[in-house]
Amino acid sequence: MEGIYRFSFGPWNIHEGADPFGPAVRRSMKLSEKLDLYKKLGFDGVQFHDDDAVPDMNNLSPGQIIDQAKQLRNILDDHGLAAEFVAPRLWEDERTIDGGYTSNDKACRDYALDRSKRAIDIANALGIDLLVLWLAREGTYIRESKDSKLAVERLTGSINQMLLYDSKIRICIEPKPNEPMDHAFIPTAGHAVALAQLCIDPDRVGVNIESAHAILAGLDPSDEMGFALAFNKLWTVHLNDQNGLKFDQDKSFASVDIRRAFNQVRILDKYGYGNKGEWVGLDVKAMRSQKFDVSTKHLTNSRKNFLKLLELSRSLDEEKVEELIAGRDYEELDNLILSHLLA
């Protein structure tokens, strides 16, 4: 069953180019400027961190947060755009230095949960039911500083509180093995799916697979996607690319390994990803050296690469593939795939 594809990205994917070793190299763009570009670039969906949608939300009341989110929904409607998800940004606050849901400080854990509930309020106001949890600081720099069993129990308890707070919200865990923490508690799709089974409503807890995060875990992203698909829990994806086991690079999709990207597109299409409304999300960064006036090419290029690989996937001689698999002639299968990609 072939998939149906709509594309999204987050406002942070149009950025100033700052990195840990140097300052910004491009001017900032207001959210309104970025929203004006979405349709022009071929995108219909917007990914949001909670404070992308409602800036300075820590200083607003719950009612004010909801009112501002409703105003944003009107703006999206005017642009012909839809929100895809909301993600609580828990990793930049001083109260989450030692983690949010797994912090050793109860007051910090309470803050993380309250902030997550406000993100759910924003999702409701935007007319969506998907909350993405990148568990950025839910890990350790030193293993003895946290009890890993207790950490999993705290994560489960926090997700349960979110599920109880809203009967329709779906929680989508985005696993990553490291960075910013040395070791994360939920590093892979398998961990995320297992965590879902501990929750009070496992059917409302799924997975967001990011290509680069899977690569950083030493795994193939298409395998992680296939695992999540087998549990009916692949609810969104963050496609990008990664040059080895380095920092999270968020390179343009297919820019490093075309075959690896091909297999991601192939498995998504094979199992009808998108037919239930899932988006093809990108999480890609422009190179720091890119000039401002061409600093959105990473987005259009990634989308074009996906669609080109989709054509290649759908034109692959699947009967020949099955014949070679049945004959266990994997060398010839390898050559068939390479020849198809090189053509």
JOVEN-V703811 format. One record per backbone hydrogen bond with DSSP energy under -1.0 kcal/mol. CO is the residue of the C=O (numbers start at 1). NH is the residue of the N-H. If there is no record, write none. Layout:
[[CO NH] [CO NH]]
This chain:
[[1 272] [6 280] [7 44] [7 45] [8 282] [9 47] [10 13] [11 14] [16 25] [16 26] [19 22] [22 19] [30 34] [31 35] [32 36] [34 37] [37 41] [38 43] [44 82] [45 9] [46 84] [48 87] [49 52] [49 53] [50 54] [56 59] [57 60] [61 65] [62 66] [63 67] [64 68] [65 69] [66 70] [67 71] [68 72] [69 73] [70 74] [71 75] [72 76] [73 77] [74 78] [75 79] [76 81] [77 80] [82 46] [85 48] [86 132] [87 50] [88 90] [93 96] [96 99] [100 103] [105 109] [106 110] [107 111] [108 112] [109 113] [110 114] [111 115] [112 116] [113 117] [114 118] [115 119] [116 120] [117 121] [118 122] [119 123] [120 124] [121 125] [122 126] [123 128] [124 127] [129 170] [130 86] [131 172] [133 174] [134 136] [135 138] [137 139] [138 185] [140 183] [142 145] [143 146] [147 151] [148 152] [149 153] [150 154] [151 155] [152 156] [153 157] [154 158] [155 159] [156 160] [157 161] [158 162] [159 163] [160 164] [161 165] [162 166] [170 131] [171 206] [172 133] [173 208] [177 184] [181 179] [183 140] [186 176] [188 192] [189 193] [190 194] [191 195] [192 196] [193 197] [195 198] [196 199] [201 204] [202 205] [204 171] [206 173] [207 235] [209 238] [210 214] [211 215] [212 216] [213 217] [214 219] [215 218] [220 224] [221 225] [222 226] [223 227] [224 228] [225 229] [226 230] [228 233] [229 232] [233 207] [233 235] [236 209] [238 211] [239 283] [241 251] [242 244] [244 246] [250 285] [251 241] [252 255] [257 261] [258 262] [259 263] [260 264] [261 265] [262 266] [263 267] [264 268] [265 269] [266 270] [267 271] [268 273] [269 272] [272 275] [274 277] [280 8] [281 239] [287 290] [291 294] [292 295] [296 299] [296 300] [297 301] [298 302] [299 303] [300 304] [301 305] [302 306] [303 307] [304 308] [305 309] [306 310] [307 311] [308 312] [309 313] [310 314] [311 315] [316 318] [317 321] [318 322] [319 323] [320 324] [321 325] [322 326] [323 327] [324 329] [325 328] [328 330] [329 333] [330 334] [331 335] [332 336] [333 337] [334 338] [335 339] [336 340] [337 341] [338 342] [339 343]]
